[in-house]
Amino acid sequence: RASRNYSIKSKDNTQEDLNQDYSNQRNLQRFRYLDSNNVRHICMPGEVLHVSNITKNTTEDDLGKFFGGKNIEKIQFFKKTSKPMALVKCVSKEAAVELLMNRDCKIVDGRKIRISFSRLGVREE
């Protein structure tokens, strides 16, 4: 298994470390428990984001405003689940990465929402 927990130094060694070593700080990692079922939800970055921990009263307009609107193509809510969740299709993979980095763990309708990449696609109706 490859490790990604090393520091990278600049070629001339004049700058400080460009990356930090987080290998001993498991409390900062989202998927920190080795036996957790959450590990199966890790997937490659894509155009579709999975948004969870939203309220039942959160609307498509609320999420559109929260994400800024211009980088969003479509929002689809899960209808047959007890926990409200949504899929958000972005205009590009780069836009999805930027939204995930800037919006994950922010407050929407009084709740800290969680955002991750999704294997599922948004259905065309």
MIKEMI-195602 format. One line per 10 residues: number of its first residue (from 1); for each residue x negated, y negated, z of N, C-alpha, C, O, CB. Coordinates in nm, 3 decimals, always signed. Glycine has a CB too. Layout:
BEGIN
NUM> X Y Z X Y Z X Y Z X Y Z X Y Z; ...
END
This chain:
BEGIN
1> -0.084 +0.118 +0.000 +0.000 +0.000 +0.000 -0.088 -0.124 +0.000 -0.176 -0.137 +0.085 +0.095 +0.000 +0.121; -0.067 -0.212 -0.092 -0.149 -0.333 -0.103 -0.111 -0.432 +0.005 +0.005 -0.444 +0.042 -0.134 -0.396 -0.242; -0.210 -0.504 +0.054 -0.185 -0.604 +0.158 -0.194 -0.742 +0.096 -0.276 -0.766 +0.007 -0.286 -0.589 +0.275; -0.111 -0.832 +0.142 -0.112 -0.968 +0.093 -0.141 -1.066 +0.204 -0.102 -1.182 +0.196 +0.021 -1.002 +0.027; -0.208 -1.022 +0.307 -0.228 -1.103 +0.427 -0.370 -1.157 +0.441 -0.420 -1.169 +0.553 -0.193 -1.021 +0.548; -0.435 -1.189 +0.332 -0.571 -1.239 +0.337 -0.575 -1.387 +0.303 -0.489 -1.438 +0.232 -0.660 -1.161 +0.242; -0.677 -1.456 +0.356 -0.697 -1.596 +0.325 -0.776 -1.608 +0.195 -0.863 -1.526 +0.166 -0.769 -1.668 +0.440; -0.747 -1.710 +0.119 -0.820 -1.737 -0.004 -0.900 -1.864 +0.018 -0.845 -1.964 +0.064 -0.724 -1.750 -0.128; -1.027 -1.862 -0.015 -1.111 -1.980 -0.002 -1.139 -2.036 -0.141 -1.137 -1.963 -0.240 -1.244 -1.947 +0.072; -1.166 -2.165 -0.147 -1.198 -2.226 -0.275 -1.334 -2.176 -0.322 -1.413 -2.126 -0.241 -1.198 -2.380 -0.265
11> -1.363 -2.188 -0.451 -1.486 -2.136 -0.508 -1.611 -2.203 -0.449 -1.713 -2.138 -0.427 -1.485 -2.155 -0.659; -1.600 -2.333 -0.423 -1.717 -2.404 -0.371 -1.723 -2.406 -0.218 -1.816 -2.463 -0.160 -1.717 -2.546 -0.424; -1.625 -2.345 -0.152 -1.619 -2.335 -0.006 -1.623 -2.471 +0.064 -1.663 -2.479 +0.180 -1.734 -2.251 +0.044; -1.581 -2.577 -0.004 -1.578 -2.709 +0.059 -1.442 -2.741 +0.118 -1.431 -2.823 +0.209 -1.618 -2.817 -0.041; -1.339 -2.677 +0.067 -1.204 -2.701 +0.118 -1.172 -2.599 +0.226 -1.235 -2.493 +0.234 -1.100 -2.695 +0.005; -1.074 -2.633 +0.307 -1.028 -2.537 +0.407 -0.955 -2.423 +0.338 -0.932 -2.427 +0.217 -0.936 -2.606 +0.512; -0.919 -2.322 +0.414 -0.846 -2.208 +0.357 -0.720 -2.255 +0.287 -0.648 -2.341 +0.337 -0.811 -2.106 +0.467; -0.693 -2.197 +0.172 -0.573 -2.231 +0.097 -0.452 -2.152 +0.147 -0.339 -2.197 +0.133 -0.594 -2.206 -0.052; -0.476 -2.036 +0.205 -0.370 -1.952 +0.261 -0.407 -1.915 +0.403 -0.525 -1.918 +0.441 -0.347 -1.825 +0.175; -0.308 -1.879 +0.481 -0.333 -1.839 +0.619 -0.302 -1.691 +0.635 -0.226 -1.634 +0.557 -0.249 -1.923 +0.717
21> -0.361 -1.631 +0.737 -0.340 -1.490 +0.767 -0.223 -1.478 +0.864 -0.232 -1.522 +0.979 -0.468 -1.425 +0.826; -0.112 -1.418 +0.819 +0.006 -1.399 +0.901 +0.027 -1.253 +0.940 +0.135 -1.217 +0.986 +0.128 -1.450 +0.829; -0.074 -1.170 +0.922 -0.057 -1.027 +0.946 -0.025 -0.994 +1.091 +0.041 -0.893 +1.117 -0.182 -0.954 +0.905; -0.069 -1.075 +1.186 -0.041 -1.049 +1.328 +0.077 -1.129 +1.379 +0.103 -1.128 +1.500 -0.164 -1.082 +1.411; +0.150 -1.196 +1.294 +0.262 -1.279 +1.336 +0.392 -1.223 +1.278 +0.456 -1.287 +1.195 +0.242 -1.425 +1.292; +0.429 -1.104 +1.322 +0.545 -1.034 +1.267 +0.675 -1.109 +1.295 +0.773 -1.090 +1.222 +0.553 -0.894 +1.324; +0.679 -1.192 +1.398 +0.802 -1.264 +1.428 +0.834 -1.371 +1.324 +0.946 -1.421 +1.322 +0.793 -1.328 +1.566; +0.740 -1.408 +1.239 +0.764 -1.507 +1.134 +0.810 -1.444 +1.004 +0.850 -1.516 +0.912 +0.639 -1.586 +1.110; +0.806 -1.312 +0.994 +0.843 -1.244 +0.871 +0.990 -1.204 +0.876 +1.038 -1.155 +0.977 +0.755 -1.121 +0.847; +1.059 -1.226 +0.767 +1.202 -1.197 +0.762 +1.231 -1.048 +0.773 +1.327 -1.009 +0.841 +1.261 -1.251 +0.635
31> +1.153 -0.964 +0.708 +1.172 -0.820 +0.711 +1.063 -0.759 +0.801 +0.977 -0.685 +0.754 +1.167 -0.759 +0.567; +1.068 -0.792 +0.929 +0.958 -0.760 +1.020 +0.965 -0.623 +1.084 +0.864 -0.576 +1.137 +0.952 -0.861 +1.125; +1.078 -0.556 +1.082 +1.090 -0.425 +1.145 +1.071 -0.317 +1.040 +1.142 -0.313 +0.940 +1.227 -0.410 +1.216; +0.975 -0.228 +1.063 +0.943 -0.127 +0.963 +1.057 -0.030 +0.938 +1.072 +0.020 +0.827 +0.821 -0.050 +1.006; +1.138 -0.003 +1.040 +1.249 +0.090 +1.023 +1.381 +0.021 +0.992 +1.488 +0.082 +1.000 +1.264 +0.174 +1.147; +1.375 -0.106 +0.958 +1.496 -0.184 +0.931 +1.554 -0.147 +0.794 +1.480 -0.117 +0.701 +1.466 -0.334 +0.937; +1.685 -0.150 +0.784 +1.752 -0.127 +0.655 +1.739 -0.247 +0.562 +1.767 -0.236 +0.443 +1.898 -0.094 +0.677; +1.698 -0.362 +0.616 +1.687 -0.482 +0.534 +1.579 -0.469 +0.427 +1.584 -0.539 +0.326 +1.658 -0.601 +0.620; +1.481 -0.381 +0.448 +1.373 -0.365 +0.352 +1.426 -0.322 +0.216 +1.369 -0.358 +0.114 +1.270 -0.263 +0.403; +1.534 -0.247 +0.213 +1.589 -0.202 +0.085 +1.648 -0.316 +0.003 +1.678 -0.299 -0.115 +1.695 -0.097 +0.109
41> +1.666 -0.433 +0.065 +1.722 -0.548 -0.006 +1.615 -0.640 -0.066 +1.648 -0.741 -0.128 +1.809 -0.627 +0.087; +1.489 -0.606 -0.048 +1.383 -0.685 -0.107 +1.378 -0.655 -0.256 +1.375 -0.538 -0.296 +1.246 -0.656 -0.039; +1.378 -0.758 -0.338 +1.369 -0.737 -0.482 +1.292 -0.851 -0.547 +1.263 -0.953 -0.483 +1.510 -0.724 -0.545; +1.259 -0.833 -0.672 +1.181 -0.933 -0.747 +1.263 -1.061 -0.764 +1.386 -1.056 -0.770 +1.139 -0.877 -0.884; +1.195 -1.175 -0.773 +1.266 -1.300 -0.799 +1.341 -1.294 -0.932 +1.292 -1.239 -1.030 +1.169 -1.417 -0.799; +1.459 -1.352 -0.932 +1.541 -1.358 -1.052 +1.628 -1.482 -1.050 +1.611 -1.569 -0.965 +1.627 -1.232 -1.064; +1.720 -1.490 -1.142 +1.807 -1.607 -1.154 +1.924 -1.606 -1.057 +1.988 -1.709 -1.037 +1.860 -1.617 -1.294; +1.954 -1.491 -0.995 +2.071 -1.480 -0.908 +2.027 -1.474 -0.762 +1.940 -1.395 -0.725 +2.154 -1.355 -0.944; +2.090 -1.559 -0.680 +2.064 -1.565 -0.537 +2.183 -1.506 -0.460 +2.298 -1.525 -0.500 +2.037 -1.710 -0.492; +2.154 -1.436 -0.353 +2.256 -1.383 -0.263 +2.262 -1.476 -0.142 +2.161 -1.497 -0.075 +2.225 -1.234 -0.220
51> +2.379 -1.531 -0.114 +2.399 -1.624 -0.003 +2.486 -1.557 +0.101 +2.597 -1.514 +0.070 +2.462 -1.758 -0.051; +2.436 -1.548 +0.225 +2.514 -1.482 +0.331 +2.521 -1.571 +0.453 +2.455 -1.675 +0.460 +2.452 -1.347 +0.368; +2.602 -1.530 +0.549 +2.630 -1.601 +0.674 +2.704 -1.732 +0.650 +2.686 -1.829 +0.724 +2.500 -1.627 +0.749; +2.787 -1.735 +0.546 +2.872 -1.852 +0.524 +3.006 -1.829 +0.593 +3.040 -1.715 +0.627 +2.892 -1.879 +0.371; +3.081 -1.933 +0.615 +3.211 -1.920 +0.680 +3.317 -1.881 +0.579 +3.296 -1.892 +0.458 +3.249 -2.051 +0.751; +3.431 -1.836 +0.629 +3.544 -1.804 +0.540 +3.601 -1.929 +0.475 +3.668 -1.920 +0.372 +3.654 -1.731 +0.617; +3.575 -2.044 +0.535 +3.628 -2.170 +0.483 +3.536 -2.237 +0.381 +3.574 -2.337 +0.321 +3.654 -2.265 +0.596; +3.416 -2.183 +0.361 +3.322 -2.241 +0.265 +3.376 -2.221 +0.123 +3.416 -2.111 +0.085 +3.182 -2.176 +0.279; +3.378 -2.329 +0.046 +3.432 -2.324 -0.090 +3.320 -2.330 -0.192 +3.203 -2.352 -0.159 +3.531 -2.441 -0.112; +3.358 -2.309 -0.316 +3.262 -2.319 -0.427 +3.206 -2.461 -0.436 +3.088 -2.479 -0.466 +3.329 -2.279 -0.559
61> +3.290 -2.560 -0.411 +3.243 -2.700 -0.413 +3.141 -2.725 -0.303 +3.042 -2.794 -0.325 +3.362 -2.796 -0.396; +3.163 -2.667 -0.183 +3.068 -2.684 -0.072 +2.931 -2.628 -0.110 +2.829 -2.694 -0.089 +3.121 -2.614 +0.055; +2.930 -2.508 -0.166 +2.802 -2.448 -0.207 +2.740 -2.524 -0.324 +2.618 -2.539 -0.329 +2.822 -2.301 -0.245; +2.822 -2.570 -0.416 +2.771 -2.648 -0.529 +2.702 -2.775 -0.482 +2.595 -2.810 -0.532 +2.883 -2.682 -0.625; +2.763 -2.845 -0.387 +2.703 -2.967 -0.332 +2.575 -2.934 -0.255 +2.476 -3.005 -0.264 +2.802 -3.040 -0.240; +2.579 -2.825 -0.178 +2.464 -2.785 -0.099 +2.342 -2.753 -0.187 +2.230 -2.791 -0.155 +2.500 -2.663 -0.013; +2.365 -2.684 -0.298 +2.257 -2.647 -0.388 +2.222 -2.757 -0.488 +2.125 -2.742 -0.562 +2.293 -2.521 -0.462; +2.296 -2.863 -0.492 +2.264 -2.974 -0.580 +2.338 -2.975 -0.711 +2.335 -3.076 -0.781 +2.120 -2.974 -0.607; +2.403 -2.866 -0.747 +2.489 -2.863 -0.866 +2.419 -2.850 -0.999 +2.462 -2.769 -1.082 +2.568 -2.982 -0.868; +2.315 -2.927 -1.025 +2.256 -2.929 -1.160 +2.179 -2.802 -1.195 +2.164 -2.771 -1.314 +2.164 -3.048 -1.173
71> +2.130 -2.729 -1.098 +2.054 -2.606 -1.125 +2.141 -2.481 -1.116 +2.090 -2.369 -1.127 +1.939 -2.594 -1.027; +2.271 -2.499 -1.097 +2.364 -2.387 -1.076 +2.449 -2.367 -1.201 +2.506 -2.462 -1.253 +2.453 -2.412 -0.952; +2.459 -2.242 -1.247 +2.549 -2.209 -1.358 +2.684 -2.161 -1.308 +2.788 -2.201 -1.360 +2.486 -2.103 -1.447; +2.682 -2.073 -1.205 +2.807 -2.014 -1.159 +2.793 -1.967 -1.015 +2.685 -1.927 -0.972 +2.849 -1.898 -1.250; +2.903 -1.974 -0.941 +2.909 -1.923 -0.804 +3.023 -1.822 -0.797 +3.134 -1.849 -0.842 +2.931 -2.039 -0.700; +2.994 -1.705 -0.741 +3.094 -1.600 -0.729 +3.095 -1.549 -0.586 +2.991 -1.509 -0.533 +3.066 -1.484 -0.829; +3.213 -1.549 -0.522 +3.227 -1.500 -0.384 +3.261 -1.352 -0.384 +3.330 -1.303 -0.473 +3.336 -1.579 -0.310; +3.211 -1.280 -0.284 +3.249 -1.141 -0.264 +3.389 -1.142 -0.203 +3.410 -1.208 -0.101 +3.146 -1.064 -0.172; +3.483 -1.072 -0.261 +3.622 -1.079 -0.215 +3.661 -0.962 -0.127 +3.753 -0.976 -0.046 +3.715 -1.084 -0.332; +3.596 -0.847 -0.139 +3.639 -0.728 -0.067 +3.550 -0.695 +0.053 +3.541 -0.579 +0.091 +3.642 -0.610 -0.160
81> +3.486 -0.794 +0.111 +3.402 -0.770 +0.228 +3.455 -0.846 +0.348 +3.521 -0.949 +0.333 +3.257 -0.809 +0.200; +3.425 -0.796 +0.467 +3.469 -0.865 +0.588 +3.380 -0.985 +0.620 +3.422 -1.077 +0.689 +3.469 -0.768 +0.706; +3.256 -0.983 +0.569 +3.164 -1.094 +0.590 +3.157 -1.177 +0.463 +3.124 -1.125 +0.356 +3.022 -1.043 +0.632; +3.187 -1.306 +0.472 +3.181 -1.389 +0.352 +3.039 -1.401 +0.296 +2.945 -1.433 +0.369 +3.236 -1.529 +0.382; +3.025 -1.374 +0.168 +2.898 -1.384 +0.097 +2.926 -1.432 -0.045 +3.039 -1.429 -0.092 +2.823 -1.247 +0.096; +2.821 -1.477 -0.111 +2.837 -1.526 -0.248 +2.712 -1.497 -0.329 +2.603 -1.480 -0.275 +2.869 -1.676 -0.249; +2.731 -1.493 -0.461 +2.620 -1.487 -0.556 +2.616 -1.621 -0.628 +2.719 -1.674 -0.669 +2.636 -1.367 -0.657; +2.496 -1.673 -0.643 +2.478 -1.801 -0.711 +2.384 -1.779 -0.828 +2.268 -1.741 -0.809 +2.422 -1.910 -0.613; +2.432 -1.804 -0.951 +2.348 -1.790 -1.070 +2.286 -1.924 -1.102 +2.356 -2.024 -1.121 +2.430 -1.736 -1.191; +2.154 -1.926 -1.110 +2.080 -2.049 -1.139 +2.046 -2.056 -1.287 +2.058 -1.957 -1.359 +1.951 -2.056 -1.054
91> +2.005 -2.173 -1.333 +1.974 -2.193 -1.474 +1.845 -2.124 -1.514 +1.826 -2.091 -1.632 +1.965 -2.341 -1.505; +1.754 -2.100 -1.419 +1.628 -2.032 -1.450 +1.573 -1.966 -1.323 +1.619 -1.993 -1.213 +1.524 -2.132 -1.508; +1.476 -1.880 -1.342 +1.412 -1.815 -1.229 +1.338 -1.919 -1.143 +1.338 -1.909 -1.021 +1.314 -1.706 -1.278; +1.275 -2.017 -1.208 +1.202 -2.121 -1.136 +1.296 -2.203 -1.049 +1.261 -2.238 -0.936 +1.128 -2.212 -1.234; +1.415 -2.234 -1.100 +1.514 -2.308 -1.023 +1.560 -2.227 -0.903 +1.580 -2.281 -0.794 +1.634 -2.346 -1.111; +1.577 -2.096 -0.921 +1.619 -2.009 -0.811 +1.512 -2.003 -0.702 +1.544 -2.008 -0.583 +1.648 -1.868 -0.862; +1.386 -1.993 -0.741 +1.277 -1.990 -0.643 +1.274 -2.120 -0.565 +1.259 -2.119 -0.442 +1.141 -1.966 -0.713; +1.287 -2.231 -0.634 +1.285 -2.362 -0.567 +1.402 -2.377 -0.470 +1.384 -2.425 -0.358 +1.288 -2.474 -0.672; +1.522 -2.336 -0.512 +1.638 -2.345 -0.424 +1.622 -2.255 -0.301 +1.656 -2.296 -0.190 +1.766 -2.307 -0.500; +1.570 -2.135 -0.320 +1.549 -2.046 -0.208 +1.450 -2.106 -0.110 +1.472 -2.102 +0.011 +1.501 -1.909 -0.256
101> +1.341 -2.161 -0.159 +1.240 -2.219 -0.070 +1.293 -2.341 +0.005 +1.261 -2.359 +0.122 +1.116 -2.258 -0.150; +1.372 -2.423 -0.060 +1.417 -2.548 +0.000 +1.547 -2.536 +0.080 +1.573 -2.621 +0.165 +1.436 -2.649 -0.107; +1.627 -2.433 +0.055 +1.760 -2.428 +0.116 +1.780 -2.313 +0.215 +1.877 -2.316 +0.291 +1.863 -2.418 +0.009; +1.694 -2.213 +0.217 +1.711 -2.100 +0.308 +1.706 -2.148 +0.453 +1.622 -2.231 +0.489 +1.603 -1.992 +0.282; +1.794 -2.096 +0.535 +1.805 -2.126 +0.679 +1.851 -2.269 +0.707 +1.827 -2.320 +0.817 +1.671 -2.104 +0.746; +1.916 -2.333 +0.613 +1.975 -2.466 +0.636 +2.120 -2.447 +0.682 +2.176 -2.338 +0.668 +1.968 -2.555 +0.506; +2.178 -2.552 +0.736 +2.313 -2.546 +0.793 +2.419 -2.583 +0.689 +2.410 -2.688 +0.625 +2.324 -2.639 +0.914; +2.519 -2.496 +0.674 +2.637 -2.523 +0.590 +2.759 -2.488 +0.674 +2.770 -2.376 +0.724 +2.634 -2.439 +0.455; +2.849 -2.582 +0.691 +2.970 -2.563 +0.773 +2.938 -2.509 +0.912 +3.009 -2.423 +0.965 +3.066 -2.468 +0.702; +2.830 -2.560 +0.971 +2.795 -2.523 +1.108 +2.722 -2.390 +1.122 +2.698 -2.346 +1.234 +2.916 -2.517 +1.189
111> +2.685 -2.326 +1.012 +2.613 -2.198 +1.016 +2.482 -2.206 +0.940 +2.473 -2.275 +0.838 +2.699 -2.085 +0.959; +2.382 -2.137 +0.990 +2.254 -2.128 +0.921 +2.265 -2.018 +0.816 +2.271 -1.900 +0.848 +2.136 -2.098 +1.022; +2.268 -2.058 +0.690 +2.288 -1.960 +0.584 +2.156 -1.891 +0.549 +2.048 -1.946 +0.570 +2.348 -2.026 +0.459; +2.169 -1.770 +0.495 +2.053 -1.693 +0.451 +2.062 -1.675 +0.301 +2.168 -1.643 +0.246 +2.044 -1.556 +0.523; +1.949 -1.695 +0.236 +1.944 -1.684 +0.090 +1.832 -1.586 +0.054 +1.723 -1.591 +0.110 +1.920 -1.824 +0.023; +1.862 -1.498 -0.040 +1.762 -1.404 -0.091 +1.791 -1.378 -0.238 +1.899 -1.412 -0.287 +1.761 -1.270 -0.009; +1.696 -1.318 -0.306 +1.719 -1.281 -0.445 +1.811 -1.160 -0.449 +1.811 -1.078 -0.357 +1.585 -1.252 -0.518; +1.888 -1.149 -0.555 +1.986 -1.042 -0.567 +1.955 -0.953 -0.686 +1.911 -0.999 -0.791 +2.126 -1.099 -0.578; +1.980 -0.824 -0.668 +1.972 -0.730 -0.780 +2.100 -0.737 -0.864 +2.099 -0.705 -0.983 +1.950 -0.585 -0.730; +2.208 -0.780 -0.802 +2.337 -0.788 -0.870 +2.341 -0.909 -0.962 +2.271 -1.008 -0.939 +2.452 -0.794 -0.769
121> +2.422 -0.902 -1.063 +2.445 -1.014 -1.151 +2.581 -1.075 -1.126 +2.668 -1.010 -1.068 +2.431 -0.972 -1.296; +2.601 -1.195 -1.169 +2.730 -1.262 -1.158 +2.817 -1.215 -1.273 +2.775 -1.219 -1.388 +2.714 -1.418 -1.159; +2.937 -1.171 -1.241 +3.030 -1.121 -1.345 +3.085 -1.234 -1.428 +3.118 -1.342 -1.378 +3.146 -1.044 -1.281; +3.093 -1.207 -1.555 +3.157 -1.302 -1.647 +3.305 -1.266 -1.653 +3.341 -1.152 -1.679 +3.091 -1.297 -1.790; +3.388 -1.363 -1.630 +3.533 -1.337 -1.629 +3.600 -1.387 -1.754 +3.722 -1.373 -1.769 +3.598 -1.402 -1.509
END
